[in-house]
Each structure stands twice: as C-alpha cells, then as structure tokens.
Amino acid sequence: MDRKLTRIDFAAIGHQDSWDKIHDFVSSIRKSDLVPLTIEEIKDTYKYIPPRKIFDVEISSTQKNCKSRGIYIETFISPDELKVRHFKKCIEKIKQAAEIAAANHAGVTALGGFTSIVLEGEMNLLNPGTLYTTGNTLTTAFIIKSVEKACEQKQINLKNSSVMILGSTGDIGSALSNYFSHKCQDLLLCARNELKLKKQQKALQPHQALSRIVEDPKKEASHANIIISVASSTDVISGIKPSIPQIVCDAGYPKNLGACEWHKDSLYYYGGMGIVEGGVKFSNQRSSSFYAFPMTNIIHGCLLEAIVLGFEKRFESYSYGKGNITLLKIKEILKIAEQHGVTIAPYFNHKGLCQTKVKQ
C-alpha cells in the first residue's frame, strides 16, 4: 500500500539577488574538503543548475499549537538573468520550480521576487493543480505601515509631504500610488513605460495628491520627503544628493538605492520585510546564506504571505495578476499576520539595524 503524501502548508519559490549571496550559498552546499570556488567560477555553471528544494521550514505562530510548515525552492535564476531578454528561460525555471511545489502537495505557493513579476497576469503558465500567490498584498501592507510609523517617529507630516515611488506602475507600485495619493500632498510617479505612467497619472488625478510624472529621478529624489523604491530593475541608482532629511524605503528586489549617500538625518531601510515572533526552524544550515539579516526570524513579505495563509489553512491565490490589491485586502492580511505574531521588521539596511526602532 502506498504511503499517503502529507500535504505541506506552503512552498516558497525564489532566487538570489547578488553574486555574493550565491557564493555563500554554493559554499554552504559543497563538501568542506573541496577547494572553494570563486564567484567567476560559480558564474560559469550556476545558470545551468535546475530548480530544486533547498530546505524544509517550520514557522511558529504566537498562537498556541499553530504552525505553518513548508519548503523553500531555489530557481537558480542568476542576478544577470533578471532582464527582459531572459524571460523565456526564467519562465521555464519557474515552471520547473512550480512542479516541485505541486509534487510536494503545497497548499499555497509563494512566488518571491522576480518570479512574481515574470508571471503577473500569466498564472495559466503554471501547474493548474496548485494555488499561487505573489505575496504582494502583505508586502504592500508592510511598506505602508513602515512608512507611516517612520513619519510619526521622524515627525514628518505625511499630508504635507512629497512622496516619490520608483516602479509606480508595477503591482505593488500601483497599490502604493493609489494609497498614498489619498494621504500626501505631491505624488511623484517614476517607471520606464511612459504610456503606463500617463494612464496612471490620469487615473490618480481626482485624488488628494497632485500626481506628476518624474523625468529625472535623481533630481526629483533630492527633494522628496519620502522615497519608496519597488522597482524590479537590476539598475542601481546613485548620485542622488539630498538637501533634506528623508525617509527612504528600498523595497525593490534587488535593492536599487544602497549606493546613494543620504542625508545624515535620513532613514534608509529595506522595506516590505516582516519578522516572525513565534520563531522559525530550518532543516539545515543552508538558510543562513539566504537570511543573513541583522536579526533572526526576518523574512520577505512576499514569502510571509503564504506562511500566514498556511497558519489559517486558507489555501488560495490571495495576491494574483496585477492591479488586484485593494485596501480591504491589505487590512485583512495585515490583521491576520499580526494575530499570529508576524509584524513589520525593525528598520535595517546593508549596514545593519538602524537607530530608529519600529513601534509595534
């Protein structure tokens, strides 16, 4: 008699955003007696590695006896492949990863980072027997809450502020633009597609904020009170010379703004991140190269959405396609997450924890 497969709550599909992280990851899975590989040597073979499950993970809720169990699947999409010309190859790898999630009977599968961008509006390309979520709703919720908390602590009046959104026409960018257009004075829209920008600006005109398209991001960013980057581009923005203290939320994947020299009183942090108060257990040490954050139990919001749905045994495509993130869904997923002790992460960036702490 065949042993019945146990259904896991979630699967998380992702990729690495830098060669340094990949170097650490590859080093962790190679035998210790082997000669370490250089980054250049890894680059020669990494893109040929097929997707595979890397580790099992168990997430504990702060509610008694409530856990969410799942797996992490690495696509082995390299940072150099996060461009339009590699879409076809990326899609094939994501489809292979999705098949692994289906074979493991995942209740819901999260598409993390670039994988969700490739498949916005193209869910039919994946295994129809599995439910998927981009995780963009909880990520949006974490960004909004972190910005509003930062405004309180920095004593910045959001109502009188200029908010600049890099990547404003994407799924998360659109949701943020719609939200902050009711909250701020000026909304600066920045994206690559001019036609989409014009359409977005027109749709936001009836709202409170004066919405306008940004032609020179570096120049405009120097004067914005709040900058939120959710751009999916691998292009790094540098050369911004701010004249005022700012709140800078770098929520893109990969990060876009780390090379800038911000005002000494600015708050520059990685946005869209959450922390699990109940604890996280991994099946092996490979996870350390994926989650090298200044505090334990910090996880990307896109992956946490599937984990939170797993707590509730709500196996559904909570975030899907593009343009379906509503204020009602933002409030709902944030409330569910907080009930299980999943909240916004402390402010941190590539240098470590920021001095300003998040008030939960």
N, C-alpha and C positions, 0 to 999 in steps of 0.2 A: 504494500500500500504506500503510495507516495505521501511524503510529509507535506502537510499544508503549509504554504508560504505565509509568513507573518507579514501583515501589511504595516509598513512604516508610516509615520505621520507626514513626513516631508522629505523632499530631496532638494538640494541647493546646487544649481549649476552656475559655475563662474569661471573666471580667468584671472591671471595676474596682470598688474598694471605697470610693472617695471622689471627690468632685467636683473636688478639687484635682488628683488624678492624671488625671482625664478632661480637665481644662482643659489640662494639659501635653501629653497625648496628641493632642488635637484640634489644638492649636497646632503640633505636630510634623508633622502631615499636611497642613496648609494651606500654600499658597504664601506665601513670605516677604514678598511685596509687598502682601498683603492686610491689611486692618485687623484686629488681634487681636480675638477675640470675648471677651466677659465670660462668667463662669460662668452668669449668669442667661440670657444669650442661648443658650448651649450647652444648658442645661436645656430650652429650648423645642423643640429639634429632636433631641436625642441619642436619645431613646427610639424615634424613628421610623426610625432607621438600621438596616438589616437586617444580620445577621451576615456577616462576610467574613474572608478570610485577611489577616493583617496583615504577617507576615514569615515567611521560612524561617529555620531554625536548625539548626546542626550542633554536636553535643556530642561532645567527645573524651574517650575513656576513658584512664586511665593505662596500660592495656594497649596494646601496640604495634599500630598499624593498626586500632584498633577505634573505630568512630564510630557515633553514633545520629543519624539525620537526620530532621527533621520540620518541622511548620509550627505556627504559633500562629493560632487562630481566635478573634476577639473576637465575643462575642454581642451587645454593645451593650445589655446589661441594666444599667440605671442603679442607683445605690445606693438610690434612692427606690422601686424596684420589688422590693426584697428582702423582701417581705412576703406573707402568705398570699393576700391579695386579688388579687395579681398573678400567681398561679401559672399560670393558663391562658396568659397572654401569654408568661410566661417559658418555659414548656414549648414553645410554638411556636417561639420563638427558638432554643432548644437543639436542637430537631429540625432547623431550618434549618442550624445550625452542624454538626450531625452529618452532614447530607447533603453538606456541603462536604468534611468529612473522608473520607467514602466516595468522593466524586468524585476525591479525590487519592490514593486507594488506600492509606490509612494502615493499617499493620499492627495497631496498637492505638491507641485514642483515649482520652485522659485527660479526665475531667470535673472541672474545677477549681472550688473554692469552692462557691458556691450552686448551681451546675449539678448537682453530685453529690447535694446534699440534695433538690432537687426530684425527682430520679429514683431515689431509693433505693427499690428494690423495684419499679420501673416501667421496667426496661430494655426491655420489649417495645414501648415507645413509639418507640424509636429504630430506625434502619436496621438490619435483621437481617443485612445482609452485612458489618457492621463489628463488631469486638470492642471492648468498652469496659472501662475501669477507673476507679473513683472515686479511686484513689490513696491511699485511707485507710489501707492497711496500712503503707506506708512512712512516711506522716505520723505514725501512731501510734508506729512504731518510733523515729523521730527525737525525738518528745516524751518517750518513756520514757527514752531514752539521755541526753538533755539534762538531765532532772530528776535522774537518778541521778548524773551527773557533777557537777551543781551541789551535790548533797548531800555528795559527797566533798570538794569544794573549800570549801564553807561549813561543813564539819564538823557537818552535821545528820544525826542518826541516824534514818533513814527508818523503822526498825522501831518507834521510839517517837514517831513524828510523826503529826500530824493533816493529812490530805490532803483538800482541797476541790476538787470537779470541777463546773464550771459547764457545763451541757449534757450531763449524765451519761447521759441516755437515748438520745442520738444514736448513730450508728455508731461514731465514734471515741471518744465519751464512754463508751459501753458497754464497749469494749475496754480503755480505760484504767481504768475502775472495776473490771473483773474482774482486771486485772493488779495494781493497787495494793492491792486487797482482800487479797492474799496477802503484801503487803510492809509495810504500815503498821499503826499502832495504831487510828486512827479514820479512817473514810472518810465524808466529808460529801457527800451527793448533792443536786444542785440542777438542776432543769429545770422547765418550765412545766406539763407534764402530770402531775397528781397520781396518776392511776391507773397510769401507766407507772412513776412513781417508787416507788410501793408494791410493784409487781410486781418491780422491780429490787432493792429493799431485801430482799425476801423471798428472792430467788434468791441474794443475797450473804451471807445470814446464816450459813451453815456455814463461811465463810472466816475467816481470822485476824482481820481488822479488824472493829471494831464499826461497822457501817454505819447511818447515820441520815439522814433527810430534812431538808434545810435549808429553813426557812420564811422566814428573814430573811437573805439572802445578805450584805448589808452588815455586819450584826452578827457573823455567824459568820466572815466573811472576816478580821475584825480579829484573830482569834486562831488561825487555821490556820497551820501551819508552811509548808505548800505549797499553792499555789492554781494550778489548771490550768483555763483557760477554752477550751473548744471549742464554745461556743455560737454558733449561726448567726444570732442576733438582731442587728439593727442598733442595738438599745438600748445606750447607753453607760452603764456602771456607774461611779458616782462617789460620793464621800462616805465611802469606807472609811477608817477611822482606825486603822491597825495599831499594836499596842502592842509587837510583837516583830519582829525581822528575819525576812524571809520569802523564799522562792523563788516567784516569780510568773511562770508560763509563759502568755503570752497567745497562744494558737494559733487563736483564732476568726478568721473572715473574714466581715465586717470585724472589726477589733480592738475589744474591749469595755472594756479596763481602763486604757487610756492616760491617762485623765483623773484617775486616783487619785493621791494623794500618798503614796507608800510610805515606809516607814521608811528612814532614810539608809543603813542597812546591808543593805537588801533587794536582791535581784537580780530586776529586772523585765526580761523579754526576750520577743521574738517567737519562739514555738515552732513546731515542725513544718517548719522550714526546713533546706535542705541546701546544700552547696557542692560544685561540680564542680572537682576539682583538675586535670583534664586540659584544661579550657578550653571556652569557649562562643563561637561565632561567629554573629552575626545578619546577615541580608541587608540591613538598613537601620538607620537611626538611631532608628526609632520605638520600639525596645525600651527606650531609656533612660528613657522615661516609665513603663514597666511595672516595671522592675527598678532603681528608684532606691534601692539599698541601700548601706550604707557600705563594702561590699567587692564586687568583681566576681565573677561566676560563682555568686552566691547565687540559688537558685530554690526555689519552694514544693515541699514534699514530694509533694503530690498529682500535680504535673506530672512530677516526677523519677521517679515510679514507672513511668510509661510510657516514659520515656527509658531507664531501667535495663533494662526488658524489651526495649527496642529494641536495646541492646547485645548481649543474649543471643539476639536473634531469637526470643524467646518471645512470640508474639502470642496473648495470652489475656486473659480477663477476670479478672485476678488479684484485684482487690477489686470486689465487686459486691453489690448488695442491701444488707441490713442484718443485722448480727449474725453475719457470717461471718469476722471477723478472729480468727484463732487465734494462740496463742503460737508454734506451729510455723511459720506463715506469716510472722509478724513477724521471727523469727530468720532465716528463709530470705531474705527480700527485703533485710534489712539486710546479710547476708553477701554477697549478690550485688552490692549497691550499693557496699560497701567494696572489693570486688575490682576495681571499675572507678574507684576514687578518688572516689566520691560519698559524702560523710560529713556529719555534722551541722554546720550553720553555726556560726561564732563567735557568742557571745551579743551581741545588738544589739536596739535598740528605736528609737522615733521620734527619739531624741536622738543616735543613733549607736552605736558599739561600746561595750559595757560593759567595765568594767575587768577583770572575771573572764573569763579565757580558757578555752576548752574544750580539755581534754586529749584528743587523738585516740588 
